Amino acid sequence: MAEAPKAESLETFTNPNPSREFEVRIEAPEFTCICPKTGHPDFANLVLTYIPDKLCLELKAYKLYIHAWRNVGIFHEAVTNRIAEDLISALKPRYLKLVGAFHAHGGITTTVTVEHKAQ
């Protein structure tokens, strides 16, 4: 199995309206990783919502970062939290919410939600 992508691969750009609070919502409906217990692929829809402070997320870099999880063996809870941590580190947002809605395996679905509020 592959290693997790590096947080440094997430690129940002200067927020064009830092004085205004606005929400950015990005969906990644084709997220995949590998179940470390079974070796089977896990599929999810990742929904990122954030309120930027000084920085915004560059979409192509985010897409490449998300696709780099494809062959990584990691549990749903761990990958959702790790992606959120990497995004928080890169963006330092006023607010961030990441929802990982994982597809059914054996009739069971998992949804992991991570929220962060700047202090």
Secondary structure, DSSP 8 states (H G I E B T S, - for coil): -B----GGG--EEE-S-TTS---EEEEEEEEEEE-TTT--EEEEEEEEEEE-SSEEE-HHHHHHHHHTTTTBB--HHHHHHHHHHHHHHHH--SEEEEEEEEEEETTEEEEEEEEEE--
